[in-house]
Amino acid sequence: MKTVIGNKEKAWVVFMPHDEIKETCFQKVFYWFLNRMKKNFSHVAVFRKSAIDGWVVGVDCCSDNLIIHEMGYKQFFNFISKPEITCICVDVKPGKIKATGLITCVSVAKHYLGVDGWSIITPYQLFKYLEKNK
């Protein structure tokens, strides 16, 4: 599986529901907001092919931490084949991104992908933007 075509690098953008609402201060404050997001679009993570053949690396920003995932293709494709997961493959467009203020899963994904859209604040808005601009 090749994810680099010419000078363009590909990334898998994975949209998912939050597994759980942790007991952190940030998530208590935004609990009401998280429960009103579009079903299965309350969180986003970005994965790219690793330098190690047969592996992917993902960046996953939550309200209280930043996680770097590393997994084999088989484990990754088993993960994204779950019915509640939506995954799209997009071109990465590195560039200068403006700071958005809050560090969220969406702002980290936008920065990682090179998306400059100040009005994109939810995972579903990011999904619609990426679908439209494939």
Backbone as CSV, one residue per row, in Angstrom:
resi,resn,N_x,N_y,N_z,CA_x,CA_y,CA_z,C_x,C_y,C_z
1,MET,0.847,-1.174,0.000,0.000,0.000,0.000,0.890,1.233,0.000
2,LYS,0.700,2.089,-0.985,1.481,3.307,-1.081,0.613,4.494,-0.706
3,THR,1.133,5.365,0.138,0.367,6.548,0.501,0.976,7.818,-0.070
4,VAL,2.090,7.708,-0.778,2.707,8.886,-1.382,2.520,8.811,-2.890
5,ILE,1.893,9.838,-3.468,1.668,9.893,-4.908,2.302,11.190,-5.386
6,GLY,3.375,11.078,-6.164,4.087,12.280,-6.587,4.643,12.985,-5.364
7,ASN,4.338,14.274,-5.217,4.778,15.028,-4.051,3.713,15.083,-2.969
8,LYS,2.588,14.429,-3.201,1.505,14.488,-2.238,1.577,13.298,-1.298
9,GLU,1.428,13.588,-0.034,1.363,12.524,0.955,-0.087,12.350,1.359
10,LYS,-0.481,11.105,1.575,-1.856,10.794,1.960,-1.956,10.613,3.474
11,ALA,-3.120,10.879,3.993,-3.405,10.646,5.405,-4.807,10.080,5.526
12,TRP,-5.005,9.226,6.519,-6.338,8.722,6.846,-6.870,9.567,7.984
13,VAL,-8.028,10.165,7.784,-8.670,10.961,8.821,-9.801,10.104,9.379
14,VAL,-9.716,9.824,10.671,-10.632,8.883,11.312,-11.553,9.648,12.260
15,PHE,-12.846,9.567,11.982,-13.865,10.208,12.816,-14.537,9.139,13.650
16,MET,-14.762,9.431,14.939,-15.287,8.416,15.845,-16.037,9.071,16.991
17,PRO,-16.818,8.262,17.705,-17.438,8.788,18.924,-16.406,8.800,20.047
18,HIS,-16.625,9.641,21.037,-15.774,9.602,22.224,-16.051,8.294,22.942
19,ASP,-14.997,7.592,23.343,-15.175,6.324,24.064,-15.853,6.558,25.396
20,GLU,-15.435,7.585,26.058,-15.984,7.886,27.374,-15.717,9.343,27.682
21,ILE,-16.509,9.886,28.553,-16.259,11.237,29.026,-15.424,11.095,30.291
22,LYS,-14.183,11.521,30.205,-13.290,11.404,31.349,-13.670,12.441,32.393
23,GLU,-13.165,12.265,33.558,-13.480,13.164,34.659,-12.511,14.334,34.746
24,THR,-12.100,14.846,33.611,-11.221,16.017,33.633,-12.078,17.269,33.657
25,CYS,-11.505,18.329,34.124,-12.217,19.599,34.225,-12.719,20.052,32.853
26,PHE,-11.850,19.954,31.835,-12.209,20.398,30.494,-13.430,19.644,29.977
27,GLN,-13.419,18.317,30.117,-14.528,17.543,29.571,-15.801,17.691,30.385
28,LYS,-15.695,17.998,31.669,-16.907,18.288,32.440,-17.569,19.557,31.916
29,VAL,-16.741,20.549,31.603,-17.267,21.821,31.095,-17.948,21.616,29.747
30,PHE,-17.351,20.804,28.875,-17.883,20.610,27.529,-18.734,19.349,27.374
31,TYR,-19.121,18.729,28.479,-19.952,17.528,28.435,-21.245,17.789,27.670
32,TRP,-21.878,18.910,27.946,-23.125,19.250,27.274,-22.901,19.361,25.766
33,PHE,-21.815,20.012,25.376,-21.497,20.210,23.967,-21.198,18.879,23.269
34,LEU,-20.403,18.015,23.903,-20.037,16.728,23.306,-21.246,15.848,23.049
35,ASN,-22.218,15.896,23.942,-23.417,15.070,23.785,-24.331,15.549,22.668
36,ARG,-24.136,16.745,22.176,-24.984,17.275,21.118,-24.315,17.264,19.747
37,MET,-23.134,16.693,19.657,-22.467,16.579,18.362,-23.115,15.481,17.533
38,LYS,-22.894,15.544,16.227,-23.427,14.526,15.328,-22.917,13.160,15.751
39,LYS,-23.819,12.183,15.754,-23.475,10.838,16.203,-22.260,10.303,15.438
40,ASN,-21.334,9.727,16.175,-20.088,9.150,15.650,-19.130,10.187,15.066
41,PHE,-19.361,11.454,15.329,-18.468,12.516,14.869,-18.108,13.446,16.024
42,SER,-17.769,12.880,17.170,-17.385,13.737,18.293,-15.879,13.761,18.524
43,HIS,-15.124,13.008,17.712,-13.666,12.992,17.868,-13.019,12.695,16.518
44,VAL,-11.810,13.188,16.315,-11.083,12.955,15.063,-9.610,12.709,15.374
45,ALA,-9.008,11.809,14.615,-7.573,11.534,14.700,-7.047,11.384,13.274
46,VAL,-5.755,11.630,13.082,-5.140,11.563,11.755,-4.024,10.529,11.778
47,PHE,-4.008,9.668,10.751,-3.004,8.615,10.637,-2.269,8.753,9.308
48,ARG,-0.969,8.452,9.337,-0.143,8.438,8.132,0.682,7.161,8.107
49,LYS,1.135,6.816,6.918,2.020,5.667,6.782,3.318,5.960,7.531
50,SER,3.797,4.968,8.260,5.034,5.096,9.019,6.241,4.863,8.114
51,ALA,7.406,5.292,8.594,8.652,5.002,7.871,8.952,3.505,7.904
52,ILE,8.397,2.817,8.879,8.555,1.369,8.981,7.477,0.728,8.118
53,ASP,7.863,-0.072,7.155,6.905,-0.678,6.233,5.879,-1.523,6.984
54,GLY,4.611,-1.348,6.645,3.550,-2.124,7.259,2.987,-1.514,8.532
55,TRP,3.367,-0.281,8.855,2.899,0.381,10.075,2.297,1.736,9.745
56,VAL,1.395,2.190,10.593,0.855,3.546,10.505,1.098,4.251,11.839
57,VAL,1.197,5.571,11.759,1.379,6.404,12.945,0.233,7.401,12.976
58,GLY,-0.367,7.570,14.144,-1.498,8.482,14.262,-1.299,9.523,15.330
59,VAL,-1.865,10.704,15.098,-1.864,11.785,16.072,-3.295,11.939,16.561
60,ASP,-3.457,11.838,17.868,-4.780,11.837,18.491,-4.742,12.796,19.674
61,CYS,-5.381,13.946,19.523,-5.385,14.954,20.580,-6.716,14.908,21.315
62,CYS,-6.647,14.687,22.604,-7.838,14.745,23.453,-7.745,16.012,24.288
63,SER,-8.752,16.235,25.108,-8.784,17.463,25.887,-7.664,17.543,26.913
64,ASP,-7.155,16.405,27.334,-6.160,16.432,28.400,-4.811,15.818,28.012
65,ASN,-4.657,15.376,26.757,-3.383,14.786,26.362,-3.262,14.701,24.841
66,LEU,-2.052,14.404,24.394,-1.771,14.175,22.979,-1.181,12.780,22.879
67,ILE,-1.792,11.934,22.070,-1.367,10.542,21.965,-0.836,10.297,20.556
68,ILE,0.301,9.637,20.483,0.858,9.201,19.202,0.651,7.689,19.148
69,HIS,-0.184,7.232,18.210,-0.463,5.807,18.051,0.486,5.221,17.011
70,GLU,0.897,3.999,17.234,1.654,3.273,16.232,1.053,1.878,16.168
71,MET,0.633,1.481,14.981,0.011,0.162,14.845,0.255,-0.394,13.454
72,GLY,0.174,-1.706,13.363,0.325,-2.368,12.073,-0.902,-2.156,11.206
73,TYR,-0.741,-2.376,9.894,-1.857,-2.201,8.960,-3.063,-3.040,9.368
74,LYS,-2.839,-4.292,9.732,-3.957,-5.178,10.064,-4.738,-4.632,11.249
75,GLN,-4.048,-4.217,12.295,-4.717,-3.655,13.471,-5.446,-2.357,13.108
76,PHE,-4.803,-1.505,12.282,-5.417,-0.245,11.876,-6.685,-0.481,11.067
77,PHE,-6.612,-1.378,10.074,-7.784,-1.619,9.235,-8.892,-2.339,9.997
78,ASN,-8.565,-3.141,10.987,-9.589,-3.710,11.877,-10.262,-2.606,12.682
79,PHE,-9.467,-1.643,13.136,-9.993,-0.516,13.912,-10.960,0.325,13.087
80,ILE,-10.563,0.693,11.857,-11.415,1.583,11.055,-12.592,0.859,10.400
81,SER,-12.622,-0.455,10.489,-13.751,-1.181,9.896,-14.936,-1.291,10.850
82,LYS,-14.808,-0.777,12.064,-15.924,-0.785,13.009,-17.052,0.093,12.459
83,PRO,-18.304,-0.294,12.695,-19.425,0.454,12.104,-19.541,1.902,12.580
84,GLU,-19.063,2.218,13.774,-19.198,3.589,14.273,-18.061,4.505,13.814
85,ILE,-17.113,3.960,13.067,-15.952,4.725,12.602,-16.156,5.159,11.149
86,THR,-15.850,6.426,10.862,-15.847,6.936,9.491,-14.418,7.342,9.180
87,CYS,-13.895,6.836,8.061,-12.510,7.117,7.698,-12.447,7.574,6.241
88,ILE,-11.723,8.664,5.996,-11.514,9.111,4.631,-10.017,9.324,4.416
89,CYS,-9.582,9.114,3.197,-8.184,9.299,2.823,-8.071,10.612,2.056
90,VAL,-7.174,11.489,2.496,-7.039,12.811,1.883,-5.570,13.132,1.644
91,ASP,-5.329,14.109,0.773,-3.974,14.617,0.547,-3.605,15.556,1.685
92,VAL,-2.378,15.464,2.139,-1.856,16.385,3.141,-1.306,17.590,2.410
93,LYS,-1.724,18.771,2.824,-1.278,20.013,2.196,-0.561,20.852,3.244
94,PRO,0.701,20.534,3.507,1.401,21.295,4.542,1.486,22.765,4.183
95,GLY,1.346,23.587,5.163,1.407,25.020,4.926,1.380,25.767,6.232
96,LYS,1.315,27.072,6.130,1.283,27.910,7.317,-0.157,27.982,7.823
97,ILE,-0.371,27.537,9.033,-1.707,27.519,9.611,-1.771,28.555,10.724
98,LYS,-2.869,29.270,10.754,-3.061,30.263,11.808,-3.469,29.566,13.103
99,ALA,-3.009,30.074,14.214,-3.391,29.531,15.513,-4.876,29.791,15.745
100,THR,-5.550,28.805,16.319,-6.995,28.935,16.519,-7.374,29.243,17.958
101,GLY,-6.457,29.193,18.869,-6.789,29.449,20.274,-6.812,28.151,21.056
102,LEU,-7.950,27.488,21.064,-8.068,26.218,21.784,-7.344,25.099,21.042
103,ILE,-6.701,24.244,21.804,-6.085,23.058,21.206,-7.074,21.917,21.380
104,THR,-7.667,21.505,20.264,-8.668,20.436,20.270,-8.263,19.385,19.242
105,CYS,-8.998,18.296,19.213,-8.716,17.268,18.216,-8.860,17.832,16.806
106,VAL,-9.820,18.735,16.611,-10.049,19.325,15.290,-8.922,20.283,14.914
107,SER,-8.497,21.132,15.843,-7.431,22.089,15.517,-6.119,21.367,15.220
108,VAL,-5.816,20.291,15.944,-4.598,19.521,15.679,-4.707,18.820,14.323
109,ALA,-5.870,18.235,14.014,-6.067,17.579,12.719,-5.941,18.590,11.574
110,LYS,-6.528,19.771,11.730,-6.432,20.803,10.698,-4.984,21.209,10.475
111,HIS,-4.242,21.400,11.543,-2.839,21.773,11.422,-2.038,20.668,10.736
112,TYR,-2.282,19.437,11.116,-1.580,18.279,10.560,-1.857,18.113,9.070
113,LEU,-3.105,18.407,8.658,-3.521,18.228,7.268,-3.279,19.453,6.396
114,GLY,-3.036,20.604,7.003,-2.841,21.830,6.238,-4.152,22.499,5.871
115,VAL,-5.168,22.332,6.685,-6.485,22.942,6.444,-6.530,24.294,7.142
116,ASP,-6.878,25.337,6.384,-6.971,26.682,6.947,-8.420,27.143,6.877
117,GLY,-9.199,26.716,7.835,-10.599,27.117,7.871,-10.978,27.500,9.288
118,TRP,-11.030,28.804,9.566,-11.287,29.256,10.933,-12.666,28.848,11.438
119,SER,-13.620,28.632,10.525,-14.981,28.309,10.950,-15.180,26.815,11.212
120,ILE,-14.169,26.000,10.960,-14.278,24.558,11.190,-13.884,24.282,12.631
121,ILE,-14.881,23.949,13.469,-14.591,23.734,14.891,-15.043,22.368,15.396
122,THR,-15.873,21.656,14.624,-16.317,20.328,15.068,-15.788,19.267,14.105
123,PRO,-15.684,18.024,14.568,-15.246,16.954,13.674,-16.136,16.812,12.441
124,TYR,-17.453,16.973,12.598,-18.345,16.832,11.453,-18.122,17.939,10.424
125,GLN,-17.861,19.173,10.878,-17.553,20.263,9.952,-16.260,19.962,9.183
126,LEU,-15.282,19.400,9.875,-14.036,19.009,9.208,-14.294,17.917,8.180
127,PHE,-15.116,16.938,8.531,-15.474,15.862,7.609,-16.119,16.427,6.343
128,LYS,-17.099,17.310,6.503,-17.790,17.903,5.342,-16.811,18.716,4.487
129,TYR,-15.908,19.447,5.118,-14.914,20.230,4.386,-13.990,19.304,3.578
130,LEU,-13.507,18.253,4.206,-12.595,17.321,3.521,-13.287,16.581,2.388
131,GLU,-14.535,16.194,2.596,-15.305,15.533,1.528,-15.473,16.465,0.335
132,LYS,-15.764,17.723,0.605,-15.992,18.695,-0.467,-14.695,19.013,-1.214
133,ASN,-13.562,19.024,-0.512,-12.285,19.454,-1.102,-11.321,18.300,-1.367
134,LYS,-11.848,17.124,-1.616,-10.980,15.953,-1.886,-10.185,16.159,-3.138
